[in-house]
C-alpha cells in the first residue's frame, strides 16, 4: 500500500495498511507542490492592493480590482469542482497553477492594465486551492490516514502562506517594485505544475503496477 491509493494487504486483513517504501518518494513532491503554490498565490494575494497603489492606482480603484478576487474565488470552487469530475485531478491542479502563473507573469510585464485579468485568475486559484488539497488527499492517499495526511499537507500550505507575503514585501523593498516577486511567484507555480504532472505519472505508474500484480 502507499499513501497514494488503497492497500490490498490492509483490506485483506481488515487492518489499516501501512505506507509502502515505494510511496515515500511521492511524499516530498506533494508537499513541495502545495508549498510552492501557497507561497506564490497567498504571497501575491496579500500584497495585491499595495502592489496596485505602488503602481499609482488610488486605494479605491485598487480595492475595487482586488474585490474581484473574492467574487471569482466562489466561481473557482464551482469550476474546479466540475472539472474534477471529468478530468484527472492532478492535471486540473497543474492547469490551475499554470493559468495563475501566466496571469502573474503578465501582470508583472503589463502592470495595472492587466490587473483585472490577474485578479480573476488569482481568485480562481484562491477558491480552488484548499478544495484541491482535500480532494487530492482523499483521492490518492490512504483513507485510514486521511486526517494525518491532510493535517501535514495543510500545515505546509499554511507555512507557504505565511512566508509568501513576507518574501514579496522584502522583494519590493530590495528592488523598489513588485515585478520581481510576481516573476518569482510565476516561477514557483510553474514548478508546482511540473510537480503535479510528475505526481500524476507516479500515480499512473503505481496503478498499472497494482493492476499487473492483481492479474498475475
C-alpha positions as CSV (number, residue, x, y, z in Angstrom):
1,X,0.0,0.0,0.0
2,X,1.1,3.5,-0.5
3,X,-0.1,6.9,0.7
4,X,-1.4,7.1,-2.8
5,X,-4.2,4.5,-3.3
6,X,-5.7,1.8,-1.2
7,X,-3.6,-1.0,0.1
8,X,-4.6,-4.5,-0.9
9,X,-3.0,-6.0,2.2
10,X,-4.9,-3.7,4.6
11,X,-8.2,-4.7,3.0
12,X,-7.4,-8.4,3.2
13,X,-6.5,-8.3,6.9
14,X,-9.1,-5.7,8.0
15,X,-6.4,-3.5,9.4
16,X,-5.2,-0.2,8.1
17,X,-2.3,-0.8,5.7
18,X,1.0,0.9,6.2
19,X,2.7,3.0,3.6
20,X,4.9,1.0,1.3
21,X,8.5,2.0,0.8
22,X,7.9,2.8,-2.9
23,X,5.4,5.5,-1.9
24,X,8.0,7.5,0.1
25,X,9.4,9.4,-3.0
26,X,5.9,10.7,-3.7
27,X,5.5,12.5,-0.4
28,X,8.2,15.3,-0.7
29,X,6.9,16.3,-4.2
30,X,3.3,16.5,-2.9
31,X,4.4,18.8,0.0
32,X,6.6,20.9,-2.2
33,X,3.8,21.2,-4.7
34,X,1.4,22.7,-2.2
35,X,4.1,24.8,-0.5
36,X,5.2,26.5,-3.7
37,X,1.6,27.2,-4.8
38,X,0.7,28.6,-1.4
39,X,3.9,30.7,-1.3
40,X,3.1,32.2,-4.7
41,X,-0.7,32.6,-4.6
42,X,-1.2,33.8,-1.0
43,X,2.0,35.9,-1.2
44,X,0.6,37.8,-4.2
45,X,-2.9,37.9,-2.7
46,X,-1.9,39.8,0.5
47,X,0.3,42.2,-1.5
48,X,-2.2,42.8,-4.3
49,X,-3.7,46.2,-3.1
50,X,-0.3,47.6,-2.0
51,X,1.1,46.5,-5.4
52,X,-1.5,48.4,-7.3
53,X,-1.3,51.5,-5.2
54,X,2.5,51.3,-5.5
55,X,2.0,51.5,-9.3
56,X,-0.1,54.7,-9.0
57,X,-3.7,53.5,-8.6
58,X,-5.9,55.1,-6.0
59,X,-6.8,53.0,-2.9
60,X,-10.4,52.9,-4.1
61,X,-9.5,51.6,-7.6
62,X,-7.1,49.1,-6.2
63,X,-9.6,47.9,-3.7
64,X,-12.3,47.5,-6.4
65,X,-10.0,45.4,-8.5
66,X,-8.9,43.3,-5.5
67,X,-12.6,42.7,-4.8
68,X,-12.8,40.6,-7.9
69,X,-10.6,38.1,-6.2
70,X,-13.3,37.3,-3.7
71,X,-16.0,37.1,-6.3
72,X,-14.1,34.8,-8.6
73,X,-13.0,32.6,-5.7
74,X,-16.6,31.4,-5.5
75,X,-16.6,30.7,-9.2
76,X,-13.2,29.0,-8.9
77,X,-14.6,26.5,-6.4
78,X,-17.5,25.6,-8.6
79,X,-15.4,25.4,-11.8
80,X,-12.8,23.2,-10.3
81,X,-15.4,21.0,-8.7
82,X,-16.9,20.4,-12.2
83,X,-13.5,19.7,-13.7
84,X,-12.5,17.3,-11.0
85,X,-15.5,15.1,-12.0
86,X,-14.3,15.0,-15.6
87,X,-10.6,15.4,-15.8
88,X,-7.7,13.8,-13.9
89,X,-7.4,15.7,-10.6
90,X,-3.6,16.3,-10.8
91,X,-4.0,17.5,-14.4
92,X,-6.6,20.0,-13.2
93,X,-4.2,21.1,-10.4
94,X,-1.4,21.6,-12.9
95,X,-3.7,23.6,-15.2
96,X,-4.8,25.9,-12.4
97,X,-1.2,26.6,-11.4
98,X,-0.2,27.3,-15.0
99,X,-3.1,29.6,-15.5
100,X,-2.3,31.7,-12.5
101,X,1.4,31.6,-13.3
102,X,0.7,33.2,-16.7
103,X,-1.5,35.8,-15.1
104,X,1.1,36.8,-12.6
105,X,3.9,37.0,-15.2
106,X,1.7,39.1,-17.5
107,X,0.8,41.4,-14.6
108,X,4.5,41.8,-14.0
109,X,5.1,42.7,-17.6
110,X,2.0,44.8,-18.3
111,X,1.3,46.3,-14.9
112,X,-2.0,47.9,-14.0
113,X,-3.7,47.4,-17.4
114,X,-3.7,43.6,-16.7
115,X,-4.8,43.9,-13.0
116,X,-8.4,42.9,-13.6
117,X,-7.4,39.7,-15.5
118,X,-4.8,38.9,-12.9
119,X,-7.3,39.4,-10.1
120,X,-9.7,37.0,-11.8
121,X,-7.0,34.3,-12.2
122,X,-5.8,34.8,-8.7
123,X,-9.4,34.5,-7.4
124,X,-9.9,31.2,-9.2
125,X,-6.8,29.8,-7.6
126,X,-7.7,31.0,-4.1
127,X,-11.1,29.4,-4.4
128,X,-9.7,26.2,-5.7
129,X,-6.5,25.5,-3.7
130,X,-7.8,24.4,-0.4
131,X,-10.5,22.3,-2.1
132,X,-7.8,20.7,-4.2
133,X,-5.8,19.7,-1.1
134,X,-8.8,18.0,0.4
135,X,-9.8,16.3,-2.8
136,X,-6.3,15.1,-3.7
137,X,-5.6,13.7,-0.2
138,X,-8.9,11.9,-0.2
139,X,-8.4,10.5,-3.7
140,X,-4.7,9.5,-3.7
141,X,-3.8,8.9,0.0
142,X,-4.9,6.1,2.3
143,X,-8.3,6.9,3.8
144,X,-7.2,5.4,7.2
145,X,-4.5,8.1,7.4
146,X,-6.6,10.9,5.9
147,X,-6.6,13.1,9.0
148,X,-2.8,12.9,9.5
149,X,-2.0,13.3,5.8
150,X,-4.4,16.3,5.4
151,X,-3.1,17.9,8.5
152,X,0.5,17.6,7.3
153,X,-0.2,18.9,3.8
154,X,-2.4,21.7,5.2
155,X,0.4,22.7,7.6
156,X,2.8,23.0,4.6
157,X,0.1,25.1,2.9
158,X,-0.1,27.5,5.9
159,X,3.7,27.8,6.1
160,X,3.8,28.8,2.5
161,X,1.0,31.3,3.0
162,X,2.9,32.8,5.9
163,X,6.2,33.1,4.1
164,X,4.8,34.3,0.8
165,X,3.7,37.8,1.8
166,X,6.9,38.4,3.7
167,X,9.1,37.4,0.8
168,X,7.0,39.5,-1.6
169,X,7.3,42.5,0.8
170,X,11.1,42.1,1.2
171,X,11.5,41.8,-2.6
172,X,9.6,45.1,-3.0
173,X,11.9,46.8,-0.5
174,X,15.0,45.4,-2.1
175,X,14.1,46.2,-5.7
176,X,11.7,49.1,-5.3
177,X,9.0,47.2,-7.3
178,X,6.8,44.2,-7.1
179,X,7.6,42.8,-10.5
180,X,10.5,40.6,-9.3
181,X,8.1,39.0,-6.7
182,X,5.5,38.4,-9.5
183,X,8.0,36.7,-11.7
184,X,9.3,34.7,-8.8
185,X,5.7,33.7,-7.9
186,X,5.1,32.7,-11.5
187,X,8.2,30.6,-11.5
188,X,7.1,28.8,-8.3
189,X,3.7,28.0,-9.9
190,X,5.4,26.6,-13.0
191,X,7.5,24.3,-10.8
192,X,4.4,23.3,-8.8
193,X,2.6,22.5,-12.1
194,X,5.5,20.3,-13.1
195,X,5.4,18.5,-9.7
196,X,1.7,17.9,-10.2
197,X,2.4,16.2,-13.6
198,X,5.2,14.2,-12.0
199,X,2.8,13.0,-9.3
200,X,0.2,12.2,-11.9
201,X,2.6,10.0,-13.8
202,X,3.7,8.4,-10.5
203,X,0.1,7.6,-9.5
204,X,-0.5,6.2,-13.0
205,X,2.6,4.0,-12.9
206,X,1.6,2.8,-9.4
207,X,-1.9,1.9,-10.6
208,X,-0.5,0.0,-13.5
209,X,1.8,-1.9,-11.2
210,X,-1.1,-2.9,-8.9
211,X,-3.2,-4.0,-11.9
212,X,-0.4,-6.2,-13.2
213,X,0.1,-7.7,-9.7
214,X,-3.6,-8.5,-9.3
215,X,-3.8,-10.1,-12.8
216,X,-0.7,-12.2,-12.2
